Amino acid sequence: MTNPRINWGELFPSKKSVLIFITYMSLFVGQGILVTASQRADNSYSYNTVLVVLMTEVLKLVISTGLYCREHTFKSLVARVVEGRDVLLLYFVPAFLYCLYNNLAFVNLSTFDPTTYYLLLQLRVVITGVLFQVIFKKSLSRKQWFSLCLLTVGCMLKQWNFSLPLTGETPSDDKSLADAAKQSADVAAGNTFRGKNISGFDLSFSAVLILVQTVCSCLAGVYNEYLLKHKGSDINIYVQNVFMYLDSIVCNLLILMFRGELSAVVTKDHLVEVFRFEVLVIMINNAAIGIITSFFLKYMNSILKTFASALELMFTALLSYLLFSIPIYINTALAIFVVSYAIYLYSLNPVVNLAGKPGSSSAREKDESRKALMGKSEDDDIELQMEEV
């Protein structure tokens, strides 16, 4: 078998595609960095994170409505929503899963540093591959299993502490030496840095939460594909986006109600915190991720998502060091390399779940399957697909 070769001219057919690629990667890197930067010294938040997720979904709803109304009327949108109310109810399943995912992102970024967080999220490729084998009866080849096992090993490498930072800094005085020695001891003993878990998985509740977040992403992606290809295949993609965001808003309101914060979040103090500049940037960034992802997968080959994931890990590690002084240890560099290579191998031969709908484009179906298998964005929107079915 010949080795697959990459045609860079096809991957980047125009200057627009290069701009989309850079924007896509920047938004994803910015997501973890912005959330981490908005935290207090004790890694907590001064604002209500559920309210931020809720406001982000409202922003997405406004954007999706605007995109639909470019070619249709708002009255027709209401009619389509009423007409597709059965599918609207079905979207509560992925909406609830994405609701958990987006809220757990804030929780887990308060526990893990951004690099470790993104590394562990790559396990969704493994989980999604297994889900496809179980749910869609797709047998994984040896190469696919190898790439998934390699990815798992890459994530495990983050757990191994070599205690050797790659930054090359040396303390300049005795006090700095003492502080560095204490911090090194803390890292060696607890694998933490300024309260952040920088080691990866451990036997703790935080490990369970990030595993739940990963599983939510995978289950929602698989169920979303089912809706797009079957139950909701005859519905305009923007209307499906409206379904998703309406249900997500309801789910976040229910979480606020369950926590007894529904009436409190509309008070002046909470609203002032949420509408601070840095928090507004987080909401805009998260909403923009869904939009740019749709353009990314529409105009470029999906294998570019692999390179984006690898570069995101590298830039996140570098920015975390520059902005938050989070050290880059040898195990971090090795984990990034192994995980990036594993995702690349998997992207060359992903599991494909073609829809059985007559007259549909096989190329588009293959692209849709790849989207689900490569794991969606931290927002995991159905905006990954722009075309109308």
PyMOL commands that set and color helices and strands:
alter all, ss='L'
color gray80, all
select helices_A, chain A and resi 8-11+15-37+49-68+74-83+85-90+92-109+114-121+123-135+142-157+174-190+205-231+237-258+264-266+268-274+277-299+304-324+330-348+362-373+382-384
alter helices_A, ss='H'
color red, helices_A
select strands_A, chain A and resi 192-193+196-197
alter strands_A, ss='S'
color yellow, strands_A
deselect
rebuild
show_as cartoon
